Amino acid sequence: MEDKFGKLIPEVMTDLRKDIVKVPDVIREASGILIFGKRIRSIIFTTDIAIVRNTNADAVIAVYPFTPHPAITKSIIEAADIPVFSGVGGGLTQGSRSAFMSLFAESQGSIGVVLNAPTPVETVAAVSEVVDIPIVYTVTSIHTKVEEKIKAGAKIINISAGKDTVETVRHFRTQFPDLPIIATGGKEEEGILKTIEAGANAITHTPPTNGDLFRKKMELYREQEKN
């Protein structure tokens, strides 16, 4: 493999690890975000610790549609060999509980904490007072009130606006030229590249489910049994 400058990149791989979940190569076109000296371009969106343990992504964003729980945060961080951005609420879970979850996530080794779009300014401020890791604030449309969240302590925005993501990235990049932006890029390389060109510094990638991956493996085993 070669990098974009044409330099050879030596690769070391074993048969036991060759089936890792790989993020799209085009994500390397992103500038990345430097967090505590670590450059992060690709972020896999999953809470499946088997996938977290078997991916070439630079980091994982572990958010889920339930009230954040320390046991979940602890399990993912312990399993991961890459940095973890931990979800700490912001929707149903707010205020001091989000602050306590954030402090726990930092103490366990999270590189950042993620707050959902409905998070009130007071919760962002409460989290900012207790952690020394970046707060990632989730943005769902161009109408999201980002400036007040930045003033309250958010350091990075994570844009997830569906089909309007590229437009939303471009909108906030124009407003905040130096703000670190993470964004969803979709499954196609063309969409990812458009998101990067619009101003995203890092891209989140949703991997296949564990069931999908295992289905492919079982199909391979069946074919091998025929021979």
Secondary structure, 3 states (H helix, E strand, C coil): CECCCCCECCCCCCCCCCCCECCCHHHHHCCCEEECCEEECEEEECCCHHHHCCECCCEEEECCCCCCCHHHHHHHHHHCCCCEEEECCCCCCCHHHHHHHHHHHHHHCCCEEEECCCCCHHHHHHHHHHCCCCEEEEECCCCCCHHHHHHHCEEEEEECCHHHHHHHHHHHHHHCCCCCEEEECCCCHHHHHHHHHHCCCEEEECCCCHHHHHHHHHHHHHHHHHC
